[in-house]
Amino acid sequence: MLPLDGITVVTLEQAVAAPFASRQLADLGARVIKIERPGAGDFARGYDRTVRGLSSHFVWLNRSKESLALDLKRPEAQDVLGRLLGRADVFLQNLAPGSAKRLGLEHESLRRRFPRLIVCRISGYGPVGPYRAKKAYDLLIQAETGLVSITGTEATPSKVGISVADIAAGMYAYSGILTALIVRAKTSEGTFIDVSLFDALAEWMGYPLYFAKYGGSAPRRTGASHATIAPYGPFQAGDGTLIYLAVQNEREWVRFCDEVLRRPALALSPAFGSNTARIANRDQVESIVNEAFGALSAGEILNRLERADIAHTRMNTMQEFMAHPQLEHRWGRVSSSVGPLDVLMPPVSIEDTSVALGPVPDVGQHTNAILGELGYDVPTIERWRTLGLFGRRSGT
């Protein structure tokens, strides 16, 4: 049996943060009913068309969900939503600031109407503070929390290449919902969970925040190198290959000097004898390593690093990552309107537990089935369709 079998999650979600959270729940067997705008649906459907005409973001985040197309501005939709929430365990939304209140979906009223309901809200900046009404997107939060300022090269600040603020918030929403389900099993009471992109990424920025607060300055932007550990990062072999290595402690530094650089006396030098000293003399350390590596081929360097048990790798392209031997057992398959699609399995493996790998839904694909399940008859559904409640082309 799937761990969350029997749990129903209703979502008003879009983009990345909330869909990422609800997909984790769907992977564990929760029934996730995704309410979408009639027609276009979740705007992440339009981010790109690279997955045989589907959006890579949407395929990644929305497998195993049911899509209900519904125009929430119409009064009939409020009745539908009320019936859905009366049967649901969790309501998750990441609407723009103020939207939930305009729709009558603020958590206070929902908790009064549905005492066992777990309500989770994901916002940009949270419910308090001067930024509480501001819209927020991943790049803006990366910039706001200082992540961009410490990422990239010394000359060029850069954002992280994935939606790290959205993913952080989604993971905290997911873990918060699981925690609330455990609490409800003990108390029979629902609760309200509030997660913001800003707070989630602020937590992930803990190390540079404390480094700057107590050290007086922020960590340097060092490209692919580590700001506070050396040697740690890319170094070039004589044949031009970049090799990434990580020396984490003094025992490894001694082995690195002896077996890789073949200069054991370096480990005894006061200028390089501790990580603090090596960071203070980073340019010298990197110059010594690059000089030694420049006289060797990539194969020779990799062999020395392997024998010395120093962590290392070469940078993979996305094509090389797709073919990575560590991913061979991680691929699954889901169905979609464009045919079968290969997808990565969830990263957490639970003994004797399977995961759900359901289809990627079209907009409104499950509208008729869900409405019928809620007790609406065919004439009512067809009349609402004529009125445009869930679009002219909602599914069956």
N, C-alpha and C positions, 0 to 999 in steps of 0.2 A: 504494500500500500504506500502511496505517496504521502509524505509527512503532512502536507496541508490539504489533503483530500477532505472535502466538506466545508472548507473555508471559502466564502465568496467575497471578492473585492470589487467594488465599483469605483471607477476612476473617471475623473475629468482631468485629463493629462495631455500634455503636448511636449514636443521637443525631446529633451534627454532625461532630466533629473527624475521626474515622477515615473515615466515609462521604464527607466532603468530599475527603479525600486520594485515596480509591480511585475516586471518580467522575472525578477528573482523569485517572487512569490509564485508566479505561474510555473516556473521551473520545478518548484516543490509540490505542485499539484493543486494550488489554489485556483478556483475559477475566477478569472479576471474579466469583468465586463467593462469595456472601454467605450465611453460615450464620446462620439465624435460629431463635429459639425456636418450637417448634410452636404454632400458634394465633395468638397476638398478634404474634409477630415482633419486629423492632426497635421499641422503644417510641416512637420518633419517628413511627411510623405513627399513633399516637393523639394527637399534639399538637393537631391541629385537623382539620376536615373541609371545608375551604374550596375545594379543587380538585375540584369535582363529587363530593364525598364522600371524597376522598383528602386526606392531610396535605400542606400546602404545603411543609413541611420535607422530607418524604420524596420528593416529586416532584422537588424541587430537587436532592437529593443522591444519588439512586439509579437514575437511568436507566442503561440499557445493562448492568445487572448481572443475574446469575442468582441465584435464591433457592433455597437448600437448607434445608428445615426439618429440624432434628436436635436431639434431646434429648441433650446432651453428658454428662449424668449417667449415662446407660446405657452399659454396657461395649461393646455393639455399635457405638455411635457412635465410640468410640476407634479401632476398626478402620477405619471409614469415613474418619475424619479423617486417620489415618495414610496411607491410600492417596491421599487428596487431596494431602496435603503432599509425598508422594513424587513427585508429578507437577508440583508448583507451583514457581514462581520466587520468589514473595513471600508471606509470611504477615503480615497486619496485624491488630492487635487493640487495642481500647481498653476492655478489661474493667476492672471495679472492682479496687482493690488486693487482691492475694492470690488472685483468681479463677483466673488463668492457672496459678499453682502448684498449686492444688487440682485443676485439670483435667489436670495433667501437661504443660502447654504453656509452661513457662518456657523462655526462649530458650536456656539452656545445654544442656538436653536435646535441644531441637529441632535445634540446630546440630550436636550429636554425631550425631544420626540422619540429618540431611539436610545435608551439608556445603555444598552449593551454594545452600541456601535463604537468602533474605534475610528476616530477621525484624525487624518494626518494631512497637514498642510505644508507644502514646500514653497517658500517665497525667496525673494532675492536677499532681503536684509532683515527679515523678522518683523514682529509686530510692534516693536518699540524703537525709539531713537529717531534722529532727524532724517534717516534714509528710508524709513519704513514704507513710504508710498512710492519709492522709485522703482522703475522697471530695472531688471538686471539680467544680463546674459553672461555666458561663461567668460568670454574675453574681458568684459568689464570687471567681473569679480576677480579674475587673475590680476588685472591691473590694480584694482582697489586694495587688494590684500598684500600687494608688494611682490607677488610671485614673479611678475614680468621683470621687476627691477633686479632680481637675483638670477634670472635665467638668460642664457645666451652668452655671447662673447663680451669681452671688456668694452668693445666698441658698439655692440648692438644688443639692446634688451630684446627678449623674444618671449612670446607666449609658449606654453606647452602645446605640443602638437595634437593632443586629444582634449576632450571637454572635461578637464579634471575637476573643475568646480561643480559641474552638474553631477559627475560620477560620485564625488565625495558626498554631496547632499543626498543623492539617491541611495547610497550605501547606509547613511545614518537613518534615513527614512525606513529602509528595509529592516535594519536591526531594531529600530524603535518599534516598528509594527510587530515583529516577532516577540519582543519583550512584552508589549501590551497584550498580545494574545495569551502569553503565559500568566500575566497578572489577572486577566479576565477569567481564566480557568480557575483561579483561586477565589476571586471576589464576585464573579458574575457581573461585573461592571465594566463598561467601556471607558475610554479615556481620550484625551486630545494630545496629539503629538505635533510639535512645531519644529520645523527644520528650515534653516536658511542656507543658501549657497555661501553667503558671506561667513557665517559662523562655522560651517563645515570646512571651508578652505582655510579659515583662520586657525582651526585646530591643526590642520595639516602643515601649516606654516610655523608650528611651534618652535622647531629648532632655529631657523633664522631669526624668529622674533626674539627668543631669549638670547641668542648670540648678540643681536644688535642692542637689546635692552641693557644687558649686563657687560657687554664687551665694548660698547661705545661706537661701534660701526657695524654695518651690515656685512655679511659674507660677500666676497668678491664674485663677480660674474666670471666664470672660468670655462665657459663652453662645456665640453664633455668631461672636463676634469672636475675633481671634487674640491670644494672651496676650503675644506678644513682637514683633508687627509692627503698625504703625498708619500710616494708616487701613486696616483690613482687617476686613471684616464687613458687617453689615446697616445701612443708613441709610434713613430714611423720606422719600419724596417728598411733595410738597404734596397729592397726591391719595390719600395713605395707602399707596401701594405700597412694599413693602420692596425695596430694591435692594442686592445684595451686590457689593462691590468689593474688590479686592486691589491695594494699592500695594506693590510688592516692593523697589524700590530708589530711590535719590535722583534718577535721571533721570526716572523715572515720577512722583515727587513734584513735581518742577518742572513737568512737563507738566500734572499734575493741578491744581496751583494756578493755572496760567496759563489752560488751556483749559477746565477743568471748573468750578472755583470762580470763575474770572475775578478772582483776587486774586494776581497774580504775586509781590507783595512778601512774601507768607507764606513762600515758599520761601527767602527770605533771612534770615528771623528766626532768631536763635540758639535760640529756644525750640522751633522746629520744623525746624531745618536738618538733622537726622539722625534716623534711626529711633530711636536711643537717646533723643534729646531728645523725640521725639514720644511714645514710651512713657512717659517721665517726666511728660509733660503730656497724657496720653491724654484726660482729660476735656475739656480745652480743644479738642483736635483734633476730637474727636467732636462737640462743641457747634458748632464752626465749620462742619463738613460738614453736620450736620443743619439748621443755620440756612439754609445756601445751598440745600440740596435742598428744604427746606420751601417755598421760593418758586417751585419749578419742578414741572412735571408729570413723571411717570415717563418719558414719551416724550422730553421735552427732556433729561432727565438721561442717558438711554441713548444718545441721539444724541451728546451731548458726550463721554461715555465712549468711544464707538466711534471718534469722530474723533481723540481723544487717545490711542487704543490702550492704554487702561487695562482690565485684566481685570475683567469684571463679569458678572452674571447676575441673574435673579430666581428665587426659590425655587419649584421645581415641586412640585405634589402628586404622589402616586403615580400618579394617573390621567394627569396631564400627562407624567410620566416615561415611562409606557407608550407614549404617542404621540410620544415625542421623535424628531425626524428622525434623530438620530445612532444610534438603535436600529433603524431600518428594515431594515438589512442584517444585523442580529444575531439575528433570530428564526428558529428552526427548529421542527421538529415531531417529537414522539415519540408512540408508541402506548401505551395503558394499558388496564386493565380497564374504565375509564369512557369510553373513546374517545380520539381524537387530542387531544393537548395541545400548546399553543405553549410553547416553552422558549427561553431564551437560549443562543446558541452559546457555546463557550468563548472567553475573552477573548484568547487567544494565537493568532495566525494564522501558520502556517508555510507558506512557499511550496511549491506543488505537493503539498500534503498535505491530505487530508480529515480529518474527525472522525467518530467513531461517535455516532449518535443512536439508540440502541436503546430498547426499551420500558422502562417502569417496572414491575417485577415484583410479582406478588402473593406473599404468604407461601407458600413451598414450591412455587412454580410449576414449578420445574425439578428437583424432588427425584427423581422416577422416572428422568428422562433422565440425570441425573448419576450416580445409583447404577448404572444399566445400563452407562454408560460405564466405571465403575470395576470392572465385572466381576461385579456381583451379579445373580443370576437373578430372574425374576419371583416364584417361590414364596418366596424369601428376603425380597424387598421386601414382599410381601403379609403375610408372617408378622410382620415388623417393624412394619408398619402396624397390625396387630392388637394388638401389644404397646405401641403408642403411641410408637414411637421418633421418628417425625416427624409425629405428629398424625393425626387421623382424616381430615383434608381436604387433605392435601398434594396438589400438582398432579401432572400427568403429564409 
